[in-house]
């Protein structure tokens, strides 16, 4: 590999990083980051901080994440172990492959069911896993009492918080569907108008739900009163009623999975296994790229963008063929992540433009947190309620917004991703960590649906091949494709003509994927966090710390010498 080509970057960073040796929390809302930092300052670890941040985000980022959603948390513990807590949603026991009527075989509408029943309303709700996953990981690996971890979220819900432009815009975009649910409309459309940026939003019902969770843990939803209320809401709606029952909730369990480890130019790239696509296909794409002088091509040049587009396209073709819950679908992980298969894939570069677009659907409305503490614990976690405000359904009297994860299943029966009871949803979530000689170098992730894992891969290439700073790597313009059309962000628009001359159909987009949150680790223990312009990403870094042991002060005389410290008196 040559040294990175030092061409001027076609973008300028809009945010600045923050560093500290005591811990770093990066989330997509300032109050989410503050909740995580509060745990670190109270003596908690990265797991405590991540769970507190995620619970706080269910309040201040309710369009993206909630306790009745699903997701993945990738943990690296202080002893060096990596594990993935799979809290993805599942199909309910009463569901079957024919519960929806698909409207088309054409790719554009392939995943749509008649009446949008897999997208909106109680009929689109899958069995949630977020709360169960968060409580499980905090109980096993956290340090603080769970009640302390929930407290910031309760405070935000009960006392209220200031609505950001990002939240206000989301309410505006979803108001037609929100208006169909009286509970959601009462909260988010007061007087019939969307809440505005700068207004204060109080979520009293949800605060009470969080207090119940504070006392009972996940059992409040998975077997308790909140679960009973959710199941009661499922039974309403006539033909659009849902399937999730109290028994489904009581039976749900998060799954601990072993991550996939890929290798790229002397680094190890660790990511989640199936049903997530990212661990497999990020390793596959990096294996393909390793044979090329990516650094010598330079960032954002026509040649480098062409190569990325082809590699992403090939990965998506394989994702379409081999994707899903490993309990129901055979995913050939070893073959797809092998160097020999990467050589076969490179032979397809240049031919991939003839591939048809892949039918599939994953909402871009998700959240991600990246957290690290001074002891070596790291959490990279991506969680969601799937669509913008999920199913656009709120459980009466609880403030709980439900997921619409059934939209990720294939509404056609007899397919690999068809609805089957107990099957976990497929996902592109990519909570990744990059190591060198077994030591963490980077941890990162982002929201963005199908655009998540290709964007995460590009950030890794930016860091390793192009020598970017962490801030540059997360803010750099991105490229994406899955079939025929290639999306590029605005900063790459000057390359449109050159890419079209190579046979690509180009579409310039305002952004690809969501707000990436990342942490870099230095050998001296310093950690640097970075968040990008695509969301309300905010870094909270902890420096300083407690006084030296044994330090005592008297107001009326000089401090007594501490025998544990060296004698600093000057001679003579």
Secondary structure, DSSP 4 states (H G I P E B T S, - for coil): -PPPP-PPPS---SS--EEESSEEEEESSHHHHHHHHHHHHTT--HHHHHHHHHHHHHHHTTTT--TTSEEEEEEE-TTS-EEEEE---B--TT--TTSS-B--SSGGGTTPBGGGTTTSSGGGPPBP-HHHHHHHHHHHH--S-HHHHHHHHHHHHHH-EEPPHHHHHHHHHHHHHHTTSHHHHHHHSGGGS---TT-EE--HHHHHHHHHHHHHGGGGTTTSHHHHHHHHHHT-SGGG-----HHHHHH---EEEPPEEEEETTEEEEE--TTBSHHHHHHHHHHHHTTS-HHHH-TT-HHHHHHHHHHHHHHHHHHHHS-S-TTTS---HHHHTSHHHHHHHHTTTTTGGGSPPPP----S--EEEEEEETTS-EEEEEEE-SSTTTTS-EETTTTEEPP-GGGGSBSSTTSTTB--TTPBPPB----EEEEETTEEEEEEE---GGGHHHHHHHHHHHHHTS---HHHHHHS--EEESSSEEEEEGGGGGGHHHHHHTT-EEEEES-SS---EEEEE-TTS-EEEEE-TTTT-EEEEE---SPPTT---BTTBPPPPPTTS---PPP-
